[in-house]
Amino acid sequence: MKKLLFTAAVFLFFYVNTYSQNIILPLWNDQIPNQKVTKEVEKVVTDKIIKVSNVQKPTIEVYLPKKEIANGKAVVIFPGGGYGFIAYDWEGINIAKFLNTKGIAGILVKYRLPNSKSLKVGSNAPLQDAQRAIRLVRSNAKKWNINSDDVGILGFSAGGHLASTLGTHFNDEIYKAKDKIDSISAKPSFMALVYPVITFVKEEYVHKGSRNNLLQNLVASEASKKQFSAELNITKETPKTFLVHATDDTAVPVENSLLMYSALKNKGVPVQMHIYESGGHGFALGFKNKKLSNWTNLLVNWINNLD
């Protein structure tokens, strides 16, 4: 019993002293772009995980490490959910808290989902929120003890698709500037994609749920499919990238990451990829799988050793 109490006390001390109280900020100060007034309300369902849908007021939830261990780096996190919901804790809060233990700020984005009735153009909203999120983080960099040149992104599944879209469309003008924040660069300093949805054109590898939800129809135009296929939009300006996937992923085939890797390599963009034999889809931190449990440390080492 004494050993158990001691262990619990050590864990509690570490937990409390590693990261600060979370801060929640709205992405947009006044009128949200691409949005109209409806009776739709945000929905939060807690089952095994917290699922958020019908997002009406997008936010960032900021988790900062204690100054004693902070290294000035920040990661903006986009959880998955097939563009139908956001896996808010599983691929969001838990990830941010883990990053805090490594001295890295974790910023969780609650982005608008394209199937919301409150949106004028559903497919534009996630990227609008993603661009704004990284700009908002940089605008608060000094206050949060963050180096504005070390603000990267991390996306899971459909959140990986959103992250890869930001990584390839950060210069797109998809909303009118609202304030000085929108003059800040939306280019991520680095990009990490975990079992990401990448292609919308390679039919045998497409996660059709994500594509249908984002593009809002079953027969999307070829132009829109190409626009949202990250492997077709890589340039030399695309951020350095870290990829993680499991070979036995039956939801989002591993070929999505392989296509991304090849496209990055062909454009001369530095890329590191880790493909695991097993793990399936949606493993998040992967702590329950011994084969996967080291991917987070590989990510942290990669972030900490970027030029």
Salt bridges, closest charged atoms under 4 A:
GLU42 OE2 - LYS110 NZ 3.11
ASP129 OD1 - ARG112 NH2 2.91
ASP150 OD1 - LYS73 NZ 3.84
ASP172 OD2 - HIS169 ND1 2.86
ASP179 OD2 - ARG132 NH2 2.94
ASP182 OD1 - ARG132 NH1 2.96
GLU203 OE1 - LYS208 NZ 3.97
GLU203 OE2 - ARG211 NH1 2.85
GLU203 OE2 - LYS225 NZ 3.60
GLU222 OE2 - LYS225 NZ 3.41
GLU237 OE1 - LYS187 NZ 3.39
ASP249 OD2 - HIS245 NE2 3.23
ASP249 OD2 - HIS281 ND1 2.72
GLU277 OE1 - LYS291 NZ 3.61
